[in-house]
Amino acid sequence: MLEITCKGTPYEIGYQHGSQAASQIKGSISFYTSLFQQNVKISWPEVQKTALEFETVIRKNWPEYLEEMRGIADGAGKTLSDIIALNVRTEINFGLFSDGCTALSWLHEDSSILAQNWDWMTEQKANLILLTIEQSPKPTIKMVTEAGLIGKIGLNSSGVGVCLNAIRAKGMDASRIPCHLALRLILDSNSLTEAVDELKKFGVASSCHMLIADANGSVGLEWSYKDLQVLKMNERNQVFHSNHYLVEHPGVEDTVWIEDSKFRIKRIQEICEGLGDEPTVKEVQELFKDEKNYPFAICRAEEQGNHSGTLFNIVMDLKARKASVILGRPTEPEGLYEIGF
């Protein structure tokens, strides 16, 4: 997995990202061009045209994010519309092409654990990058992302971390913040409380679940295009999630697009019941290797009719401000990366 460190102004950060990951960005565009064409018969020029409809709201509310995307485009030799399209891919098709995963947070005296397996089509694994962004006075960010995207899954130097669960529910509001830009906003925050307050100002444009944590605890935010439902920690200071709504969203229909989503959240809760009250990072990492109901398991495999596999696992300890990343299925690791501050 390509490792990149970017620093400076938003444009400079973007240009470094674009120039160093030009090949992977080309791969991301190729991957999504094929996916849009195959699944909904939309050509990439049509996707670009739709993406530019988000430019005005991004420029108005998050101009620094638009500048970073402009820098990525220039650095990679692509158009701004290419890069905006990657960053709003979830919204363009109302969540049609959303990644799946299983996630948990667990707070105890010694650690604040935040972890997930990120599942998507294995073709996109080659375009994952480990991105560090130094952007004083904002926190420094370390995240695993798809090349060309400015927000994804990871943690920052203030000890704030975020995981993402895709949910496929119809509806989109282009006046709200796109999902992946919202992930970046979280990683630009100095605390969980600050992140939640910022997101509530804007709302998120499409359906998804964001699991946010810091050293003091965690919260799950279930978004639809028109509302927010908050999931608080249970009696063991845990939050679990997969790829369907756990709370009712009035007027919004959840398609439960991945049939095994309900199995996976039940399974991860069962495994955690067998652990003590203060699990280590290694113990949490092990539970994400679970293959019960293979290939439709917590550790997924793209075979036997399953259209996605686990592309990476991440386990963060936000009290220690560090994380361990396994590239590939945790049972078949292709690379191990230890990151932190």
VEXDREN-2710 file (C-alpha; in Angstrom, 1 decimal):
% VEXDREN-2710
k/r/px/py/pz
1/MET/0.0/0.0/0.0
2/LEU/1.4/3.4/-1.0
3/GLU/2.3/5.6/1.9
4/ILE/2.1/9.4/1.4
5/THR/2.7/12.4/3.6
6/CYS/1.3/15.7/2.5
7/LYS/1.7/19.1/4.2
8/GLY/1.1/22.8/3.6
9/THR/-1.9/24.7/2.3
10/PRO/-5.0/22.8/1.2
11/TYR/-3.9/23.1/-2.5
12/GLU/-0.3/22.0/-1.7
13/ILE/-1.6/19.0/0.3
14/GLY/-3.9/18.1/-2.6
15/TYR/-1.1/18.5/-5.2
16/GLN/1.3/16.3/-3.3
17/HIS/-1.5/13.7/-2.9
18/GLY/-2.3/13.9/-6.7
19/SER/1.2/13.8/-8.0
20/GLN/2.4/10.9/-5.7
21/ALA/-0.7/8.8/-6.1
22/ALA/-1.4/9.6/-9.8
23/SER/-1.3/6.0/-10.8
24/GLN/-3.7/4.9/-8.0
25/ILE/-6.0/7.9/-8.8
26/LYS/-6.2/6.8/-12.4
27/GLY/-7.0/3.3/-11.1
28/SER/-9.8/4.7/-8.9
29/ILE/-11.4/6.5/-11.8
30/SER/-11.1/3.5/-14.0
31/PHE/-12.7/1.3/-11.3
32/TYR/-15.7/3.6/-10.8
33/THR/-16.1/4.4/-14.5
34/SER/-16.6/0.6/-15.1
35/LEU/-18.8/0.3/-12.0
36/PHE/-21.1/3.1/-13.0
37/GLN/-21.4/1.9/-16.5
38/GLN/-22.0/-1.7/-15.6
39/ASN/-24.5/-1.2/-12.9
40/VAL/-26.6/1.9/-13.9
41/LYS/-25.5/2.6/-17.5
42/ILE/-24.1/6.0/-16.6
43/SER/-20.9/7.1/-18.5
44/TRP/-18.1/8.8/-16.7
45/PRO/-18.8/12.2/-18.5
46/GLU/-22.3/12.0/-17.1
47/VAL/-20.9/11.2/-13.7
48/GLN/-18.6/14.3/-14.0
49/LYS/-21.5/16.5/-14.9
50/THR/-23.5/15.4/-11.9
51/ALA/-20.5/15.8/-9.6
52/LEU/-20.1/19.4/-10.6
53/GLU/-23.6/20.1/-9.2
54/PHE/-21.9/19.7/-5.8
55/GLU/-19.2/22.3/-6.5
56/THR/-21.2/25.3/-5.4
57/VAL/-22.2/24.0/-2.0
58/ILE/-18.7/22.7/-1.4
59/ARG/-17.2/26.1/-2.4
60/LYS/-19.6/27.9/-0.1
61/ASN/-19.3/25.8/3.0
62/TRP/-15.9/24.0/2.8
63/PRO/-13.8/26.0/0.3
64/GLU/-10.6/24.4/1.7
65/TYR/-11.8/21.0/0.7
66/LEU/-12.5/22.2/-2.9
67/GLU/-9.0/23.6/-3.0
68/GLU/-7.5/20.3/-1.8
69/MET/-9.5/18.5/-4.5
70/ARG/-8.3/21.0/-7.1
71/GLY/-4.7/20.3/-6.0
72/ILE/-5.3/16.6/-6.4
73/ALA/-6.6/17.1/-9.9
74/ASP/-3.7/19.2/-11.0
75/GLY/-1.1/16.9/-9.4
76/ALA/-2.6/13.8/-11.0
77/GLY/-3.3/15.4/-14.4
78/LYS/-7.1/15.0/-14.0
79/THR/-10.0/17.4/-14.1
80/LEU/-11.6/18.9/-11.0
81/SER/-14.8/17.1/-11.9
82/ASP/-12.9/13.8/-11.9
83/ILE/-11.9/14.3/-8.3
84/ILE/-15.2/15.7/-7.1
85/ALA/-16.9/12.7/-8.6
86/LEU/-14.7/10.3/-6.6
87/ASN/-15.4/12.2/-3.4
88/VAL/-19.2/12.3/-3.9
89/ARG/-19.5/8.8/-5.5
90/THR/-21.9/7.8/-2.7
91/GLU/-24.3/10.7/-3.3
92/ILE/-24.3/10.5/-7.1
93/ASN/-26.2/7.2/-7.0
94/PHE/-28.0/7.6/-3.7
95/GLY/-25.6/5.2/-2.0
96/LEU/-25.9/2.6/-4.7
97/PHE/-22.1/1.9/-4.7
98/SER/-21.4/1.8/-1.0
99/ASP/-18.8/-0.2/0.8
100/GLY/-19.7/-2.7/3.5
101/CYS/-18.1/-3.4/6.8
102/THR/-18.4/-4.4/10.4
103/ALA/-17.3/-1.9/13.1
104/LEU/-17.1/-1.6/16.8
105/SER/-16.0/0.8/19.5
106/TRP/-15.1/-0.2/23.1
107/LEU/-14.1/2.1/25.9
108/HIS/-12.4/0.9/29.0
109/GLU/-9.9/2.2/31.6
110/ASP/-6.8/1.5/29.6
111/SER/-7.9/1.9/26.0
112/SER/-10.5/3.5/23.7
113/ILE/-10.8/1.0/20.9
114/LEU/-12.3/1.8/17.5
115/ALA/-12.1/-0.9/14.8
116/GLN/-13.5/-2.3/11.6
117/ASN/-13.0/-4.5/8.5
118/TRP/-13.5/-2.4/5.4
119/ASP/-15.2/-4.5/2.6
120/TRP/-15.4/-3.6/-1.0
121/MET/-14.6/-5.1/-4.4
122/THR/-11.1/-6.5/-4.3
123/GLU/-10.2/-4.8/-7.6
124/GLN/-10.1/-1.5/-5.6
125/LYS/-7.5/-2.8/-3.1
126/ALA/-4.7/-1.8/-5.4
127/ASN/-5.8/1.9/-5.2
128/LEU/-5.8/2.1/-1.4
129/ILE/-3.3/4.5/0.1
130/LEU/-2.1/5.3/3.6
131/LEU/-2.3/9.1/3.8
132/THR/-0.8/11.4/6.3
133/ILE/-1.9/15.1/6.2
134/GLU/0.0/17.7/8.2
135/GLN/-2.2/20.8/8.3
136/SER/-1.3/23.0/11.3
137/PRO/-3.2/24.4/13.2
138/LYS/-5.6/21.6/12.5
139/PRO/-4.8/18.1/13.8
140/THR/-2.5/15.9/11.7
141/ILE/-4.4/13.0/10.1
142/LYS/-3.5/9.4/9.3
143/MET/-6.1/7.5/7.3
144/VAL/-6.5/4.7/4.9
145/THR/-8.4/6.0/1.9
146/GLU/-9.1/5.3/-1.8
147/ALA/-6.7/7.4/-3.9
148/GLY/-8.2/10.7/-4.8
149/LEU/-10.6/10.8/-1.8
150/ILE/-9.8/13.4/0.9
151/GLY/-11.7/11.7/3.7
152/LYS/-12.1/8.1/4.8
153/ILE/-11.2/5.9/7.8
154/GLY/-8.5/6.7/10.4
155/LEU/-7.5/8.9/13.3
156/ASN/-5.8/12.2/14.1
157/SER/-3.3/13.7/16.5
158/SER/-6.0/14.9/18.8
159/GLY/-7.1/11.2/19.3
160/VAL/-10.3/11.4/17.3
161/GLY/-11.1/8.4/15.0
162/VAL/-13.8/7.5/12.6
163/CYS/-15.1/4.3/10.9
164/LEU/-17.8/4.1/8.2
165/ASN/-20.6/1.7/7.5
166/ALA/-22.5/2.0/4.3
167/ILE/-26.3/1.9/4.3
168/ARG/-28.4/1.8/1.2
169/ALA/-31.5/3.9/1.7
170/LYS/-33.1/6.1/-1.0
171/GLY/-32.8/9.8/-0.9
172/MET/-30.1/12.5/-1.2
173/ASP/-29.9/16.2/-0.3
174/ALA/-27.2/18.0/-2.2
175/SER/-27.3/21.0/0.2
176/ARG/-25.8/18.8/2.9
177/ILE/-22.2/17.6/3.3
178/PRO/-21.3/14.6/1.2
179/CYS/-20.4/11.4/3.1
180/HIS/-16.7/11.3/2.5
181/LEU/-16.2/15.0/3.1
182/ALA/-18.0/14.5/6.4
183/LEU/-15.4/11.9/7.3
184/ARG/-12.7/14.5/6.6
185/LEU/-14.6/17.0/8.8
186/ILE/-14.5/14.5/11.7
187/LEU/-10.8/14.0/11.2
188/ASP/-10.2/17.8/11.2
189/SER/-11.9/18.0/14.7
190/ASN/-10.2/18.2/18.1
191/SER/-12.7/16.0/19.9
192/LEU/-15.7/13.8/19.4
193/THR/-18.0/16.5/20.7
194/GLU/-16.6/19.1/18.3
195/ALA/-17.0/16.6/15.4
196/VAL/-20.6/15.8/16.2
197/ASP/-21.5/19.5/16.7
198/GLU/-20.0/20.4/13.3
199/LEU/-21.8/17.6/11.5
200/LYS/-25.1/18.6/13.0
201/LYS/-24.7/22.1/11.5
202/PHE/-24.8/20.7/8.0
203/GLY/-26.3/17.2/8.0
204/VAL/-25.0/14.4/5.7
205/ALA/-26.2/14.2/2.2
206/SER/-27.0/10.5/2.0
207/SER/-27.5/7.4/4.1
208/CYS/-24.5/6.0/6.1
209/HIS/-23.4/5.3/9.6
210/MET/-20.3/6.9/11.1
211/LEU/-18.8/5.5/14.3
212/ILE/-16.8/8.3/16.0
213/ALA/-14.6/8.0/19.1
214/ASP/-12.0/9.7/21.1
215/ALA/-10.2/8.9/24.4
216/ASN/-13.4/9.6/26.4
217/GLY/-15.9/7.5/24.5
218/SER/-17.8/6.9/21.2
219/VAL/-21.0/7.5/19.5
220/GLY/-22.7/6.1/16.4
221/LEU/-24.4/8.5/14.0
222/GLU/-26.9/7.0/11.6
223/TRP/-27.6/9.4/8.8
224/SER/-30.3/9.6/6.2
225/TYR/-30.7/12.4/3.7
226/LYS/-33.1/14.1/6.1
227/ASP/-32.5/13.0/9.7
228/LEU/-29.9/11.8/12.3
229/GLN/-30.3/9.1/14.8
230/VAL/-27.7/8.8/17.6
231/LEU/-26.5/5.5/19.0
232/LYS/-25.0/5.8/22.5
233/MET/-22.6/3.3/24.2
234/ASN/-24.2/0.3/25.9
235/GLU/-23.7/-0.8/29.4
236/ARG/-20.2/-2.2/28.5
237/ASN/-19.3/1.1/26.8
238/GLN/-19.6/-0.4/23.3
239/VAL/-21.2/0.5/20.0
240/PHE/-21.6/-2.0/17.2
241/HIS/-22.7/-1.5/13.6
242/SER/-22.8/-3.1/10.2
243/ASN/-24.7/-2.2/7.0
244/HIS/-28.3/-1.6/8.0
245/TYR/-30.2/0.9/10.2
246/LEU/-30.4/-0.1/13.9
247/VAL/-32.9/2.7/14.6
248/GLU/-36.0/3.7/12.8
249/HIS/-35.7/6.7/10.4
250/PRO/-39.3/8.0/9.8
251/GLY/-40.1/8.3/6.2
252/VAL/-36.9/6.5/5.1
253/GLU/-36.8/2.9/3.8
254/ASP/-33.7/0.8/4.5
255/THR/-33.2/-1.8/1.8
256/VAL/-30.8/-3.9/4.0
257/TRP/-28.8/-4.3/0.8
258/ILE/-26.3/-6.8/2.2
259/GLU/-28.4/-9.8/3.6
260/ASP/-25.7/-10.9/6.0
261/SER/-25.5/-7.5/7.7
262/LYS/-27.8/-8.6/10.5
263/PHE/-25.8/-11.8/10.9
264/ARG/-22.5/-9.9/11.2
265/ILE/-23.6/-7.5/13.9
266/LYS/-25.1/-10.3/15.9
267/ARG/-21.9/-12.4/15.5
268/ILE/-19.5/-9.6/16.6
269/GLN/-21.6/-9.0/19.7
270/GLU/-21.5/-12.7/20.5
271/ILE/-17.7/-12.8/20.2
272/CYS/-17.3/-9.7/22.3
273/GLU/-19.5/-11.3/25.1
274/GLY/-16.8/-13.9/25.4
275/LEU/-14.0/-11.3/25.9
276/GLY/-13.1/-9.7/29.2
277/ASP/-14.0/-6.1/29.9
278/GLU/-10.6/-4.7/28.9
279/PRO/-9.6/-6.3/25.6
280/THR/-6.3/-5.5/24.0
281/VAL/-5.7/-4.3/20.5
282/LYS/-4.5/-7.8/19.5
283/GLU/-7.6/-9.4/20.9
284/VAL/-9.8/-7.1/18.9
285/GLN/-7.7/-7.7/15.9
286/GLU/-8.3/-11.4/16.3
287/LEU/-12.1/-11.2/16.4
288/PHE/-12.1/-9.5/12.9
289/LYS/-10.6/-12.8/11.5
290/ASP/-13.9/-14.6/12.2
291/GLU/-15.1/-16.6/9.2
292/LYS/-18.4/-18.0/10.5
293/ASN/-20.9/-17.9/7.6
294/TYR/-18.0/-17.8/5.1
295/PRO/-17.8/-16.1/2.6
296/PHE/-20.5/-13.8/4.0
297/ALA/-18.6/-13.4/7.3
298/ILE/-17.0/-10.6/9.4
299/CYS/-13.9/-11.5/7.5
300/ARG/-15.5/-11.5/4.0
301/ALA/-14.3/-13.1/0.8
302/GLU/-15.3/-12.2/-2.8
303/GLU/-16.4/-15.6/-3.9
304/GLN/-19.5/-17.9/-4.1
305/GLY/-21.7/-15.1/-5.3
306/ASN/-20.4/-12.6/-2.7
307/HIS/-19.5/-9.3/-4.5
308/SER/-17.1/-7.9/-1.9
309/GLY/-14.2/-9.0/0.3
310/THR/-12.3/-7.5/3.3
311/LEU/-9.7/-5.1/1.8
312/PHE/-8.2/-4.0/5.1
313/ASN/-8.7/-4.1/8.9
314/ILE/-7.9/-1.2/11.2
315/VAL/-7.8/-1.3/15.0
316/MET/-7.3/2.1/16.7
317/ASP/-6.5/2.9/20.4
318/LEU/-7.5/6.5/20.7
319/LYS/-6.1/6.9/24.2
320/ALA/-2.7/5.9/22.9
321/ARG/-3.3/7.7/19.6
322/LYS/-2.1/4.8/17.5
323/ALA/-3.5/2.2/15.1
324/SER/-2.7/-1.1/13.5
325/VAL/-3.7/-1.7/9.8
326/ILE/-3.7/-5.0/8.0
327/LEU/-3.9/-4.9/4.3
328/GLY/-6.1/-7.7/2.8
329/ARG/-8.2/-10.2/4.7
330/PRO/-6.9/-10.4/8.3
331/THR/-6.6/-14.2/7.9
332/GLU/-4.4/-13.6/4.8
333/PRO/-2.4/-10.4/5.6
334/GLU/-0.7/-8.8/2.7
335/GLY/0.9/-6.0/4.7
336/LEU/1.0/-4.7/8.3
337/TYR/1.2/-1.0/9.1
338/GLU/1.7/0.5/12.5
339/ILE/0.7/4.2/12.7
340/GLY/0.4/6.8/15.4
341/PHE/1.4/10.1/16.9
END
